[in-house]
């Protein structure tokens, strides 16, 4: 039997990092409750530092938030795990939310699928990339994607609900130096180790428009499936506004 259409939401960001995080959380909740279908939200974000939950419980978190603000980056505490990451305009931000009868059992396979989609999307653009953690990379993970012989260009995290899961991440098209400039002092404040040399971008090996990368990523997630263009609906946004304060470290430091 053919799979149901994949709903693709292009852009749809609010301009508020904490509200955008809350939108992702609300989409996960509503997919789990059977109110929304499987979806891929893909966008180019504004300047954001997305902290992990563990960051928010770490000594030095207040200083890290202050550094983000001083650098002109909007801080938020994201719903997935991991450590602080930086979004900016030359990053492709994605969140894949999928129904699942057993989200825990299928957790690893979703990470594998997402990493494979990214590697294949990059290959379609003439870029060779591999999956695996680099020594001292920021927000380290076994399913990071890096340019062959170069730095990390994709990381992802996963959040589970009762009957759904969401894998969210980013692909760095250019601006690795921006990431390092912001994250290096933030990681120092949090007592974390990172090697700026492990941070990479597609621009290290090729000049490709961010919109082109976004389209290639979306095509891989949708490969062989019908797609429907969608938007963030009013019920999701209303629920997100309720959750927003929980993701704003200036309200809940």
Secondary structure as UniProt FT lines:
FT   STRAND          6..10
FT   HELIX           17..32
FT   TURN            33..34
FT   STRAND          39..44
FT   STRAND          48..51
FT   HELIX           53..56
FT   TURN            59..60
FT   HELIX           61..70
FT   TURN            71..72
FT   STRAND          74..77
FT   STRAND          85..87
FT   TURN            89..90
FT   STRAND          91..99
FT   TURN            103..106
FT   HELIX           107..124
FT   TURN            125..126
FT   STRAND          129..131
FT   TURN            135..136
FT   TURN            138..139
FT   TURN            142..143
FT   STRAND          145..147
FT   TURN            148..149
FT   STRAND          152..160
FT   STRAND          164..172
FT   HELIX           176..190
FT   HELIX           196..198
FT   HELIX           202..204
FT   HELIX           210..221
FT   TURN            222..224
FT   STRAND          227..230
FT   HELIX           234..243
FT   HELIX           244..247
FT   TURN            249..251
//
